[in-house]
Amino acid sequence: MSILPFFARFSFGYYLNIVLYIMVIAITIRILLDNRSPSWSLSMLLIIYFLPILGIPFYFLNGVNWKKHKIVKHIPERIFKENLGDLIQRQQAFMHDIPSEYENDAVKSVRMLLKSSGAIMTLNNNMSIFTEGGELFDTLLADIEKAENSIHMEYFIWRSDELGEKVAETLLRKAAEGVEIRIIFDGVGCFRAMSRKYKRSLKKAGIQVRYFLDPLNLFSGWLLNYCNHRKIVVIDGNVAYTGGMNIGKEYIDGGERFDSWRDVHMRLEGEVVGLMQAVFLADWENSGGRLENEQDYINTNPEDVGDLLMQIVTSGPDSDWYSLKNLYFNMIANANEEVLIASPYFVVDESIEEALVSAALAGIKVKIIMAGAPPDKWVPFWVAHTYYERLIDAGVEFYQYQAGFFHAKYIVADGKIVTIGTCNMDMRSFQLHYEINTVMYDSVYADFMRDHFEASLGFSKRVTLEECKNMKFLKKLRNSIFRIIAPLL
């Protein structure tokens, strides 16, 4: 019996069936030769064999191994090497003679991130953490008002709502003063998020606007599954922002769907700003933008602002390594006392799951907070339930946030290492999205985020093993069916 019966009713169906059979065989061979995880390969093959009319285009949208065939040409590491030579030399000196107070686990993370993501260790930094959208955007707009030379902004979602209008008004004033302004919108995240009038007003004022992989573009539209999930602002090369919050009113008050919104964002100063600028410039060039001299926008000798040790880690579908997934795995596997994980979603592969199980069985305190019901996306929420029983049985504590939507993304390990950024604890962030995280080796900031985690627990409900075992059969079946395609979500 043909697995491709769709075209059988047409007179030319015989020839189309032959073409589709050839495509199925060719894609099967390509999947096998990629040697990716068995669960991913099996999921993709099942879709292609049983739903070929949907599976074949789905493979080209979601399954091509871009580590071998790059989506973009410009990578931040190239800009690091060409424009941040002094920082690299200091990095090499630091790595050659690491102070004895740094434990071996921290040293392993530093080296791993340097090799896998070109994540230079910066020594002169200061950071402010925001947990409330209102305070964040007031501070951000105040910094934009002070801009003298350049404003660079990059967001996954940018809405033309009340907050978006307020941001636009400020940008239009700065553009009229002659400040260079460049904005990158993600083509998928910003699709239908802002009006045409809004975009026209920005362009009319001389603000340079680019889409990262515009879904309406003939050449890049088919890559719409590979989103730029980064949130970056760099002002005059001296101040930078990144974290979980996009431009939208819901990040202040929860919007129409939620009573409140819990998130984390950062304001950065020091050497690390040069790295943030390099990431933006790489994304700008990959979005079709042109720059005559990158060095003009990178401050290679910032003022002394502090002694916070920090790395910037980037990852994407065509990165040489899954740097952020490796970071998360490393932090879990090397923990000696405690691992605190905050993420709105929880859809992981076998390696992360086994790291969590091993840590919990070894007596490490492992606690995870994720979004509770109702979530913003039901399918990842359902899939997360399929992990609960085994992980809870091993000793992992799962909590669902109840007081609005939980969107924070961070991990704290042993009260000494903390990473905050845009990367969720899911396979889309690990493999399909362009992400950016900060990593801090500092007990003060780790304690601050631990306090944030503990405060969030006060608004969360712990998931019990009894609840998992007593879940209705049809719900378990639904969740497990979606779990099969979890590697593709």
Steps between C-alpha positions, in 0.01 A plus 500: 500500500642840401593739778437778250137454393417868482574543130359164390169662394679712238603378156855614561500356849725211399784735411451716806509190718834404347638848569380493860636148552839621381481800733407279796794270427740792455387668824523167685861460388575861595351451848699181555827658387450800730540262797287715728330362811295182444189662650519797263571279197216262584253785554587657166485168313158419649359830377650454152377141464147536638427864404727551198301789352566694823820326603713587197452878519523473882846347460622788286350750745617330817737213437796612289825475697617860478821422685618362167316749277513844662192725500700816567850606397605733780565367849576700818828311550644660184422849631643405839833404341523799266395773744563378855866401492581654840217311666615174344853555629367563851287187464805294408697641794211428736463144373874441528511595868150461645487614864491213748166609648318390184378146534561239234132488400500871415827463309349219291201718406726792406715284276208314345321824406819658365562204270141434392369855467800732499367631833776736617530539877458869584632624833381862525120503517201620696141378477156604622219241503135589435211279601222752423424618146395849603831574671696345213340705224518824701876446539543393137319807366706724728820350355369541145429866575869544589628342175741717302625281216325166445207289618484135398193292587411138422183325619310181432166674566438874459140615528354830387293520818511763772856410601612469138365847425687642799824341379440627146442856620835495678680352201348754262629783718850352508495445123411867452807586711722306258555184703553190282227246578491142376226251585476127427157337518459124488278429202289238680483650849399842367260368237170686553639642826532854364305707253630608160450862605731443796776355283462774240540769769830347611637477147378848409701643791819345361511206739655197331275196537582143401324164534697194603385227257190685383220239453358706212832503315518264201850378589487482880129438567537123497742530795225641725546220754846631591414807707725764648389480863762747625418824683786750473532875547837678475520878554812694391702181546499564876175355637325179401178319588403135459276240664149363465285808436387610154331828406137455597262623768448148633855506637384774737148397601442151355293624206153370419574134576682511834460680832874570518830415334810371682826540313868597529700753298845658538678832448872455431805725507869431439694270271202273445321776305754462219401135467130589494573754229689239298201264515268776380734598215521139382120473505473836319723381216314169486179701461634679192636808678832655409768658717810674372696471825391271783772638725322836519223340705707284738654652811813292556617696805202573727530676835548292813150420620544190715662159537217272390628205294266436210477311172254553214385174341323483165344202329304431183400223260820545299739548795782247507377374839180520705681729743206592722377144530855397591512779759174386661618137499835601650342703780267214593759223475768688695277625782596385847216639712213664313364580154217751454342517153249761383341464158147548364530174304658161568555282192845341519689216337642186661833657596349782707241264650769252607715780644205609716425143607866433588529822698181432697594138571839621624327714761534835321200727563341557160204738475325612181240775459302524177183671382176366642154473345382670297830528306559709191560179300315181584705238312833562683302515825349158431834350398663624822261275694656190341828573681352554844451149632849368432681816609292546814553134589877564475469796737457802270251759630267649235296815559239673284471876540144614582505882526496588129746393231852387587749596226835520687790295362795429728695232684686535830753230594636465855449870566815577298417492128191653341389534139218732393381566148261414222546120491210287624540149633372351177630358175384794290732728694780243505491415128275723287511855637774761506549564872726699732579449871724661756702285742618650830752345736398697807336391824331839557302482175441128549351575844282775349357257244461232766288746699295570186449125456391452861258793472354344185445174688264691727267547202542147367337162549719195544421210268464175695572145393145404597355758258713360218393142565131595534483701177214384277592250231394715204708794625802275543449364149467851355817614674694192391392536138638853493813374681579287195550814292660692788841504326333694217303750712 
